[in-house]
Structure formats: structure tokens, C-alpha cells
Amino acid sequence: LLRDADAVAGRVSVVCPTYDGRHRLHALLYDCFDRQVGVPDKELVVFDTGGERSPFFEACDDDRVTYVYQKADLTTGEKRNRLLELATGEICANFDDDNFYCARYLEIMVAQLRAADAELVSLSQAFAIWIRSGNVDRIGGGIEGRGESFVYFKPHRVQEFGGARVGEEGAFVHGQSHHVVQDTYGYYAHTNHGKNVSSAVGGGGRLALADIPNQELATMIREHRFRFLEEGAPAIGEEDASSESDDDSESNSDD
């Protein structure tokens, strides 16, 4: 695969497509980026569409952040391709604004990328949090091939994401040597919040939030969970009994 010869060696570009309906989550996105360790040269590139600019990123005073806004909407794949044009790093890491990425996530995924002699790494096992109930599921394979955990060498622009709103990463991942990583510790968590663009994931075994091995992840979920709900989120363990059935019904639905 042709890599971008003009990319800055050693730099990791965290790239995220977003839209105005996700502005409540932008503080979480920045927190996930800012806390990353083990990658001394990093940047965050955000491409935003919709009726108004992100209040958070408009006020963000961080030279490592590139925020680009346009009013006209684009598909997820089109946004990802625009982000590839804007990114300057040798390695790109896809962050979704509605997921959790702990401090050592990039350090570990970049190390896996280099050690595997692959063009791209992604997660095949991880945790998923149901925002309304606070329940946690293990994901066993339901996340493999989804762009939210892709970490990859920045390609020459002939390698692009598809133009679709959902499933845009299919051709991109299949066109590269791909290595998968199982996260059983909790460096990352997918969220099921009822407004996911693609289908909810989970069902690999339920556990309590306190049982996640990485307590940094559990703490992040507790601190940021309220951002996903207009009315805020109840404390863990204080949800009504209907939340369990709500989770089960959401597990096979799309937004």
C-alpha cells in the first residue's frame, strides 16, 4: 500500500467526523484525546457539519486541535476522506465522539500497528456501555471492522473510505493488511445511547461497571455519562427496572 510520503514521521493524527447533534459530546472527545500518553506528537482533527459550529471547539485554545466546519452535510465516508486530507501525521487514529478512549489506548494500538507489520489495526473484542441503564457488555467480535477503532498508517489518497453514511470502512479495511487486537482490560468502550448511527453492539456477557478491570474507564464513564442524555443520567444502580428491557430491545436496532 502506498503511504503518504509527506506525512510527519512519528506524529499521530486523531481524526473525528461529527455533526451538530453531537456537540454535547465534544468535551468528551477532547478529554479522550488530551489524556493520551506515550505519543508525544499528536493532533486532533475534527470535521463538523450542520446548522451551527461547535461551541466547545470554537472556544478551544489548543494548538494541537484543527477544527473545520461546513454547513452542508456529508456522509460519514466523505467526512473521513476529508479528514485524511487534513491530517498531517504518519499514523491516523479514528476516534468517534460518542466512545471512550483511555490514556494508554493510542500507545498500545500504535505499538500493535508497528509490531504487526500491518497497515491497519482495530479491535475485535472490547466493552460496550449502555448509557441509560449503566450496564456493561463484553463485545466478542461485534466491533471487528468498524471504523471507530481503526489505527493505521496514513495512506496515499488513492486509498479512500466509501461514500456511504454507514459501512463506509468496508473497502478501506479490506484493501489493507489488517491486524486485530482484543481489549479485555478496558482501554476503550463503545457506547449504546439510542442515537447511534450504526447498530448497537454487545451481548458477549454482562457485568457491572465496577467489574471493568481498568478503573480509569469506569471513572470516565461515570464522569461523562450525563452528556449523552438531555435530562442527564441517573446514578449507576438507580435506574428503573425497565432499563434492562430497553437495552435488550436496542441491541438489534439502528438509529
C-alpha positions in Angstrom: 0.0 0.0 0.0 1.3 3.5 -0.8 1.7 5.6 2.3 1.6 9.4 2.4 5.2 10.4 1.8 4.5 14.0 3.1 3.2 12.9 6.5 5.1 13.9 9.6 7.0 10.9 10.9 6.1 9.8 14.4 3.0 12.0 14.6 -0.4 10.5 15.4 -3.4 12.3 13.9 -6.6 11.6 15.9 -9.4 12.2 13.4 -13.2 12.5 14.1 -16.2 13.2 11.9 -19.0 14.9 13.7 -22.2 17.0 13.3 -24.2 19.5 15.3 -26.3 16.8 17.0 -23.1 15.6 18.8 -21.9 19.0 20.2 -22.8 17.9 23.7 -20.1 15.2 23.4 -17.2 17.3 22.2 -15.8 17.8 25.7 -15.6 14.0 26.0 -13.9 13.8 22.6 -11.3 16.4 23.6 -10.8 14.7 27.0 -10.1 11.3 25.3 -7.6 13.0 23.0 -5.9 15.1 25.7 -5.3 12.3 28.1 -3.4 10.1 25.6 0.1 9.2 26.8 3.0 7.5 25.0 2.5 9.5 21.8 4.3 12.8 22.4 3.5 14.2 18.9 -0.3 14.1 18.4 -3.0 16.3 16.9 -6.8 16.2 16.9 -8.6 16.9 13.6 -12.4 17.4 13.8 -14.6 17.8 10.7 -18.1 19.2 11.7 -21.2 19.7 9.7 -24.7 21.0 10.4 -26.6 24.1 11.3 -24.1 25.7 13.7 -20.5 25.5 14.8 -19.4 23.5 17.9 -19.3 25.9 20.9 -16.7 23.7 22.6 -14.2 23.6 19.7 -14.9 27.3 18.7 -13.6 28.2 22.2 -10.9 25.5 22.4 -7.4 27.1 22.8 -5.1 24.2 21.9 -2.6 24.5 19.1 -2.9 20.7 18.6 -6.5 20.9 17.5 -7.7 21.6 14.0 -11.4 22.2 13.8 -13.1 22.5 10.4 -16.8 23.3 10.0 -19.1 23.4 7.0 -22.8 23.8 7.0 -23.6 21.4 4.1 -23.9 17.8 5.3 -21.7 15.0 4.0 -21.8 11.2 4.5 -19.5 9.7 7.2 -17.3 8.3 4.4 -16.9 11.7 2.8 -16.0 13.2 6.1 -13.4 10.6 6.8 -11.8 11.2 3.4 -11.7 15.0 4.1 -10.1 14.2 7.5 -7.4 12.2 5.7 -6.6 15.3 3.6 -6.4 17.5 6.7 -4.4 15.1 8.9 -0.6 15.6 8.9 0.6 12.6 10.9 2.3 9.4 9.8 -0.4 7.5 11.7 -4.1 8.2 11.8 -6.4 7.0 14.6 -10.2 7.2 14.2 -12.0 8.4 17.3 -15.8 8.6 17.4 -17.2 11.4 19.6 -19.5 9.0 21.4 -17.0 6.5 22.6 -14.4 6.3 25.4 -10.6 6.1 24.8 -8.4 5.7 27.9 -5.0 7.2 28.4 -2.9 4.3 27.0 -5.2 3.5 24.1 -3.1 5.1 21.4 0.2 4.0 22.9 -0.9 0.4 22.8 -2.6 0.4 19.4 0.3 2.2 17.7 2.7 -0.4 19.2 0.5 -3.2 17.9 0.4 -1.5 14.5 4.2 -1.3 14.3 4.9 -4.8 15.8 2.4 -6.5 13.5 4.0 -5.1 10.3 0.4 -4.3 9.2 -1.1 -1.2 7.6 -4.1 -1.1 10.0 -5.1 -2.4 13.4 -8.6 -2.4 15.0 -10.3 -4.0 18.0 -12.1 -7.4 17.7 -13.1 -7.6 21.4 -13.9 -4.7 23.8 -16.5 -3.4 26.2 -19.8 -1.7 25.4 -21.7 0.6 27.8 -25.5 1.0 27.7 -25.8 4.7 28.6 -29.4 4.7 30.1 -29.0 1.7 32.3 -25.3 1.8 33.1 -24.9 -1.9 32.2 -21.7 -3.1 30.5 -21.4 -5.8 27.9 -18.4 -7.6 26.6 -18.2 -7.4 22.8 -16.9 -10.6 21.2 -16.5 -9.8 17.5 -19.4 -7.4 17.1 -16.9 -4.5 16.6 -14.4 -6.0 14.3 -14.1 -4.0 11.1 -15.9 -0.9 12.5 -14.0 2.3 11.8 -14.3 3.7 15.4 -11.2 1.7 16.5 -9.1 1.9 13.3 -5.4 3.0 13.8 -3.5 3.0 10.5 -0.6 4.4 8.5 -1.9 7.4 6.6 -2.4 6.2 3.1 -1.8 7.8 -0.2 -5.1 9.5 -1.2 -5.9 6.7 -3.7 -7.0 4.6 -0.7 -10.3 6.1 0.4 -13.3 5.4 2.6 -16.6 4.6 0.7 -19.1 7.4 0.3 -21.8 5.8 2.5 -23.2 7.0 5.7 -22.9 3.6 7.4 -20.4 0.9 6.4 -18.0 3.3 4.8 -15.0 1.5 6.2 -15.6 -1.8 4.4 -13.4 -1.3 1.3 -10.9 0.7 3.2 -10.1 -2.1 5.7 -10.3 -4.9 3.1 -7.8 -3.1 0.9 -5.0 -3.2 3.6 -3.2 -5.8 5.7 -5.3 -5.8 8.9 -4.3 -6.9 12.4 -6.9 -7.2 15.2 -6.5 -6.6 18.9 -8.6 -7.9 21.8 -9.1 -5.4 24.6 -10.1 -7.4 27.7 -8.7 -4.8 30.1 -10.8 -1.7 29.2 -8.7 0.8 27.2 -11.8 1.6 25.1 -15.6 1.4 25.3 -18.2 1.6 22.7 -21.4 3.3 23.8 -25.0 2.3 23.0 -27.0 5.5 23.7 -30.1 5.2 21.5 -28.9 7.6 18.8 -26.1 5.5 17.3 -25.6 6.0 13.6 -25.0 2.2 13.2 -26.4 -0.7 15.0 -25.8 -1.2 18.8 -23.4 -3.9 19.8 -23.0 -6.1 22.8 -24.3 -9.4 24.1 -21.0 -11.0 24.9 -21.7 -11.3 28.6 -22.9 -8.7 31.0 -21.0 -7.3 34.0 -21.2 -4.4 36.4 -19.3 -1.2 35.7 -17.2 -1.8 38.8 -16.0 -5.1 37.3 -14.2 -3.5 34.4 -10.5 -4.2 35.1 -9.4 -0.7 34.1 -10.9 1.6 36.6 -9.9 4.6 34.6 -12.5 3.6 32.1 -15.2 3.1 34.7 -14.4 6.6 36.1 -14.6 8.2 32.7 -18.0 6.6 32.1 -19.3 7.9 35.4 -18.0 11.4 34.8 -19.2 11.8 31.2 -22.3 9.7 31.1 -24.6 12.6 31.6 -23.5 14.2 28.3 -25.4 11.6 26.3 -28.9 12.4 27.7 -30.8 15.7 27.5 -32.2 15.0 31.0 -28.8 13.8 32.4 -28.2 10.3 33.5 -29.2 8.7 36.8 -26.6 7.4 39.1 -25.4 3.9 38.4 -27.7 1.4 40.1 -30.6 3.9 40.4 -32.3 3.2 37.1 -35.8 1.8 37.0 -36.4 -1.8 36.2 -37.5 -1.1 32.6 -34.0 -0.1 31.6 -32.9 -3.8 31.2 -35.7 -4.5 28.7 -34.9 -1.2 26.9 -31.3 -2.3 26.5 -32.4 -5.7 25.0 -34.7 -4.0 22.5 -32.0 -1.6 21.5 -29.4 -4.2 20.8 -30.7 -5.1 17.3 -31.8 -1.6 16.2 -30.4 1.2 14.1 -30.8 4.9 14.7 
